[in-house]
Amino acid sequence: VEVLRVQGDFVWKLEGIYQHGGLDDFFGFGAGFEREWARLGDSNASLSVFAELYVDDRDEATGVAITPFQRDLFLGARVALNDINSTEFQVRLTTDLEYHSSLLDLRATRRLNRAWTMEATLNAFLNAGADPALQQMRRDHSLQLQITRGF
């Protein structure tokens, strides 16, 4: 189930899931909001901030592998310059509330001309060694540069 409510400059979000079968039945949900400021000062730039909480009640005692997003808080911000090149910058941080591990995601996007777009993305796992769901990824930091041609 997913419910969205648009209220002025806010978007409120609630998601829920129930899974039956396998080794464990569980319920999970996510709740959050996004808020946009359409103009920053005298510029054309806009700022959006978002926050979401993810929780599920999977029982680790059943032998079901734990996964990311069982008890996590996601915070993010996006600055769009609203220029002719569609320049955007984003920062996203997902933090596990139980193990205090985090995923940091930084992004920058810019259209180079009518056909070409460039995007840079940096992902870094912070304190992932303490989180059983992320231990295998604790050294999987990445920097991706992407150039896309549209037609």
URWO-V327263 format. One record per residue. N is the residue number from 0. RES is the residue in one small letter. SS is DSSP state (H for helix, E for strand, L for the rest). D_CENTER is the distance of its C-alpha to the mean C-alpha in Angstrom with 1 decimal. Layout:
N;RES;SS;D_CENTER
N;RES;SS;D_CENTER
//
This chain:
0;v;L;19.3
1;e;E;16.9
2;v;E;18.1
3;l;E;17.0
4;r;E;19.2
5;v;E;19.6
6;q;E;21.6
7;g;L;22.5
8;d;L;19.7
9;f;E;17.4
10;v;E;15.5
11;w;E;15.5
12;k;E;13.8
13;l;E;15.1
14;e;E;14.7
15;g;E;17.2
16;i;E;18.5
17;y;E;21.7
18;q;E;22.8
19;h;L;26.5
20;g;L;28.1
21;g;L;27.9
22;l;L;28.3
23;d;L;26.3
24;d;L;25.7
25;f;E;22.6
26;f;E;20.7
27;g;E;17.0
28;f;E;15.2
29;g;E;12.1
30;a;E;12.9
31;g;E;11.5
32;f;E;12.3
33;e;E;11.9
34;r;E;14.8
35;e;E;16.3
36;w;E;19.3
37;a;L;20.9
38;r;L;23.2
39;l;L;23.1
40;g;L;26.7
41;d;L;29.0
42;s;L;26.5
43;n;L;24.7
44;a;L;21.3
45;s;E;18.8
46;l;E;16.0
47;s;E;13.1
48;v;E;11.4
49;f;E;9.0
50;a;E;8.9
51;e;E;8.6
52;l;E;10.8
53;y;E;11.1
54;v;E;14.7
55;d;E;17.2
56;d;L;20.8
57;r;L;21.4
58;d;L;24.5
59;e;H;24.5
60;a;H;28.3
61;t;H;28.5
62;g;L;27.6
63;v;L;24.4
64;a;L;22.0
65;i;L;19.1
66;t;L;15.6
67;p;L;12.2
68;f;L;10.6
69;q;L;14.2
70;r;E;14.1
71;d;E;10.8
72;l;E;9.5
73;f;E;6.1
74;l;E;7.4
75;g;E;7.0
76;a;E;9.9
77;r;E;11.3
78;v;E;15.0
79;a;E;16.8
80;l;L;20.4
81;n;L;21.6
82;d;L;24.2
83;i;L;26.0
84;n;L;23.7
85;s;L;20.4
86;t;L;19.1
87;e;E;15.5
88;f;E;13.7
89;q;E;10.0
90;v;E;8.9
91;r;E;5.7
92;l;E;6.9
93;t;E;6.6
94;t;E;10.4
95;d;E;12.7
96;l;L;15.2
97;e;L;18.0
98;y;L;18.0
99;h;L;16.4
100;s;L;14.5
101;s;E;11.3
102;l;E;9.0
103;l;E;9.2
104;d;E;7.8
105;l;E;10.3
106;r;E;11.3
107;a;E;14.5
108;t;E;16.1
109;r;E;19.7
110;r;E;22.3
111;l;L;25.4
112;n;L;27.8
113;r;L;28.2
114;a;L;27.3
115;w;E;25.2
116;t;E;21.6
117;m;E;20.2
118;e;E;16.6
119;a;E;15.8
120;t;E;12.8
121;l;E;13.0
122;n;E;11.2
123;a;E;13.0
124;f;E;13.4
125;l;E;15.1
126;n;L;17.7
127;a;H;16.7
128;g;H;20.4
129;a;H;20.6
130;d;L;18.2
131;p;L;20.0
132;a;L;16.9
133;l;L;15.9
134;q;H;19.5
135;q;H;19.9
136;m;H;17.0
137;r;L;17.9
138;r;L;19.5
139;d;L;17.2
140;h;L;16.0
141;s;E;15.9
142;l;E;16.6
143;q;E;16.7
144;l;E;18.8
145;q;E;19.1
146;i;E;21.8
147;t;E;22.0
148;r;E;25.2
149;g;L;25.2
150;f;L;28.4
//
